[in-house]
Amino acid sequence: MSGETAISRRAIVKLGLIFNGIVAACVAVPILRYLLSPVSRERKVGYESWLSLGGLEQFPAGQTRLATYRNPVVNTWDGETGDIACWVRNLDGQSFQVFAINCAHLGCPVRWFPESNLFLCPCHGGAYYQNGDRASGPPERGLFQYHYKIEKGQLFIRAGEMPTPGRAAYSPSGGSRCA
Amino acid sequence: MRLIEKLGRWVNLRLPLEAPIRETAEHRVPRTSASWFYVFGSAALTIFLLQVVTGILLALIYVPSAGEAWNSLQTLNHGVSHGWFIRGLHGWGSNFMVAVVLLHMVQVFLFGAYKFPRELTWMVGVFLLLMTLGMAFSGQVLRFDQDAYWGLGIGASIASRVPVIGPWSVKLMLGGPIIAGATLSRFFALHVFVIPGLLIAFVGVHLLMVLKLGINEWPMPGRIVRRSSYLQEYHELTEKQGVPFVPNAVWKDILFSGFILVLIAACAAYFGPFGPGGQPDPTIIQTAPRPDFFFLWLYALLSFLPPAAETPILLLGPVIAVAVLLILPLVAGEGEKSWRRRPIAVLSVLLIAVALGTMTHLGEHTPWSPVMDAWSRLPIPPEYLRGTTSLERQGALVFQAKQCHNCHSLKEQGGKRGPALDRVALRLTHDQLIRQVIQGGGNMPAYGKNLTPAETTALVAFLETLHPPAQAPAVNASRAVAVRADSEKDSTPAQGDR
């Protein structure tokens, strides 16, 4: 008799554990989806969109100028972190190159030096030529570039995401650009 | 007095803690362990308690919002009575905590305290070290200034290099596509809830193990740890020659903890809080981001690793380091404890200390970074221009205007990225100088497209003057031969004509 109850009690404990396991799994699904929402949102709607950097007159031919834009995906409490800078190079009045501000090494902000025609990074000394190609230092590649287009006298770029070395969507320097 | 006794008895009957507290206080420790070398663990615990208290105090004012965090730090520094001091205590406390935890670890390693039966205590300690470093990094993020912003960018760039899941992990780390409000919120949750919660749990386990297993005895050369006999030997050591923990050992712990607290308070009062630095506005690019002191060695390492090796070392290095630390007590759980008989252990500690120290020193001076304003701020030393021709002076002008000075120093002034050029004419001949300027190479960008032939000629003419007066500049011997041959060839037909 006592043996039987022991077995049945054990069975009840087992049943209870199984029941709790099912409940835990049910609760875990929304928790996981909540935690993964920064990834799933990208897969559903994407983060990037076409943004205006302003009229073409701001970017004289043959020069490289700093431009800023407001990131398309922002919250009201993001403050100034929603403002992003980029470098716009006007080659000849017709064609452009728009470089991300982030060094291709570890993302620090590169600075343009028109005197030596180089982009220099303050963190680990990466250097790039005016066309974004890697010149020296630790970066493995050239500067990240944004796709651009010109509409109604305005320069648009496709942006919305911080470029990092692991993100393949960005064309390497000198690669495909849509105009 | 009787009232207190009565109250104590009343409480103890309902919350029977007297026996375990008495047992803890009176437990016997080896006489040799009541030493000044055994105070770092308790000091780390004391600093952790200080961090909890000051952290809660800061949370009364701090706003974990990307738009407001920087302003709330300014309020803490300037608008709240002694807010600067509380920030100073928390910031200096964090530096001291990393330092004391490292000292504790070195002591435990050199005294062989990780050996049987304390292997698991060491392993838990490794996780405590990782959590301490995690607190240091996430705390630096909460000080939401330019360094924090770009530091997150560095973290995201490293995370993005993980194969397959790299881009996802960036988004999970940042909480979105860019460094913004969601990023700060999740680092706030990590720094204030997740890691401290884990720390408290792991510290509890760590302490419990120290109490249950007993503190490590002073290692004697030749006294070998064996799994079969150690427990018996330790028991005899504590029972026969042991002393009660309170008061024989604890007074040194208390005194040292108090000393560390005084040091932290003195640093906070004298040096003040850390930052915040510039506003976290990514459109302000006139900045040179730098991590806090304990990550400077990593910052330096990142600039010296060759590009091709960087990603594998960056991703595998930490994994291997942690694995080695975790496996250490399992492979070296027995044997000699004393550092006098463990030369490799001592050398390893020295090697790591020298490497980290050198890297940190380099991280403070960043010789790999161009001095961005050297070309406009630093003059060419006048003695280098004395008695030069107008062409050479023109070259000096090119040297400044094309920003060579940003990477190359003259008389110790200027960038350290490239070699100093004070004696460059001894190293490179005229032709080699032209080639180096135009084609670059050896980590120097090529300036061929950026210099006119006239500018290159002038620049090289100036560089050729850079040698000590008593030493002749380098010349290409074969060129002299070629020039002579040329001139002979020119003159030979003339002779033939005769």
Interface residues (C-beta under 8 A of the other chain):
Chain A: L35 L36 P38 V39 E42 Y47 L66 T68 N71 V73 V74 N75 T76 W77 D78 G79 E80 T81 G82 D83 I84 A85 I101 N102 H105 L106 G107 C108 P109 V110 R111 F113 E115 S116 N117 L118 L120 P122 C123 H124 G125 A127 Y129 A135 S136 G137 P138 P139 E140 G160 E161 M162 T164 P165 G166 R167
Chain B: S65 A66 G67 E68 Y149 W150 G153 I154 A156 S157 I158 A159 S160 R161 V162 G166 P167 W168 V170 K171 L172 L174 G175 G176 P177 I178 I179 A180 G181 A182 Q279 P280 D281 P282 T283 I285 Q286 T287 A288 P289 Y299 L302 S303 L305 P307 A308 E310 T311 W368 S369 P370 M372 W375 A401 K402 Q403 N406 R417 G440 N443 M444 P445 A446 Y447 K449 N450
